[in-house]
Amino acid sequence: MALLKFLFITICVLWLLKMVARLLLPILFQKMVRKAQNHATQQYQQQQPRPDGKIKIDFVPPRPKDEKINKAGDFVEYEEIKS
């Protein structure tokens, strides 16, 4: 008898949790999406507008000094195979 009572109470609690989750989760997700949208909008508005035609380069990788500069492009050596 105690086992049936335990199972009945467990099933009722799980069913109630399921119903509450169906009601509350969409509201919580809407709040999260709205908060993310507001954050993105604020970041977009804080950016300084760049004039048209201007390019800003933040980082230029350093060139190795001892590397040979080949202006003709890459050359791949190959051997002909005669059949």
N, C-alpha and C positions, 0 to 999 in steps of 0.2 A: 504494500500500500504506500509506503514511504517512497519507493522508487517511482511509482506512477505520479505521485504528487510532485516529486523533483522534476521529472520529465515535463509535466504539464507547466510548471512554473518556468522552466528553462525555455520551453517553446514560446510561451507568452512573452517573456522578456525579449527574446530574439526577434519576435514579430514586431514588438513595440519599437525596438531599435531600428529595424528596417523601415518602419513607417516614419519615424522621426528623421532618419537619414534622407529619405525621399523628400521630405519637406525642407530640411535645413541645408543640405548640400548645394542645391542650386542657388540659394541665396548667398551662401558663403563664396561660391565660385564667381557669382556676379560681382560681389564686393572686391574680390581679388583682381578680376579683370579690369574693373573700373579704376582701382588703385594703380595698376600697371599702366593703363592708358594715361592717367593723369601724370604719372611720373615721366613717361615718354614725352608727353606734350610739353611739360616743363623743361625737360632737357633740350627739346627741339627749339623752344622759344629762347633759351639762354644762349644758343649758338650765335656768334657774330656773323652777320651776312658778309660773304666775300664778293668783291666786285667781279663782274663778268670778265672773262678772259684772263684772270689771274690764277696762277697755279702755285700752290704752296707745297713744298717738299719738306717733310719732317725729318727724313733720315736718308742719307746716302751711304751705302756700304763702302768701307775703305777698299781700295784696289791694292792687291799685293804688288810690291815693288819689283820683286825678282822674276815675275812671270813674263815670259816672252809675249810680245804683242804681235799677233799674226793678223795683218790687215786683209789678207786674201781669203780668210775663212779657215775652217778646219780642213786639214788634209788627212786622209786615211790611206795608209799604205795597204796595198793588196798584191797578191800574187796571182798570175793567171794560171788556171789549171787546164792543161792540154789533155784532151781525151784521145 
